[in-house]
Amino acid sequence: MSGGFRKVKNAVIAHQGSDQQLVLVAVAFGQATTNLFVIFDASGRIINVDISRDFV
């Protein structure tokens, strides 16, 4: 079991195109750390969030 959410460790822009931006957000859950993949549209709204397959 991974445990509950603890904190955001880091966030970096992985890709920035004309209409979308991908941000990798490293998050800590209990004893584990994984990446969230957060995609923003051109207006800065979140349009998708996914978690690393290695974590689930």
N, C-alpha and C positions, 0 to 999 in steps of 0.2 A: 504494500500500500504506500502511496506517495505522500500522504498527509495533506494538510490544509495549505492554502496559499499563505506564503510568508512575505515576499516582496518582489518588486521589479528590480532586477540586477543591472540591466543595460538595455538600450534600444539603439538600433542603427538602421539607417536607410539602406536597404539592400538593392533597390532598383527604383528609378524615378523616370517615368515616361510622360507623355503629354497628357494622358487622361487618368493615370493610376500611379500610385506610389506604394511600394512594398516595404514594410518596416518589420525587422526581426526584433522581437522583444524577449530577452532572456528573463525568465521568471523562476522563482524558487518556491517549491512545494515541499514542506517537511524537509527531508534529506535529499531530495532530487531537484535538479535544475533542467529546464527544457526551454525550447524556443516556441513562442507564438508567432504565427505569420499573420500580420495585420495588413489588409489592403485598404487604402483610402482612394476615394474618387477625386476628381479635379476640384471639387468644392471642399475637400478636407473631411468628408463624411466617411465613416467606416462602412465598407461594403462587404467585407468578408473577414473572418477570423478562423484560423486553423491551428492545430497543435501538432507538433512533430509526431510522426508515426512511431518513432522509437519510444515515446513516452506512454502511449495508450496501450 
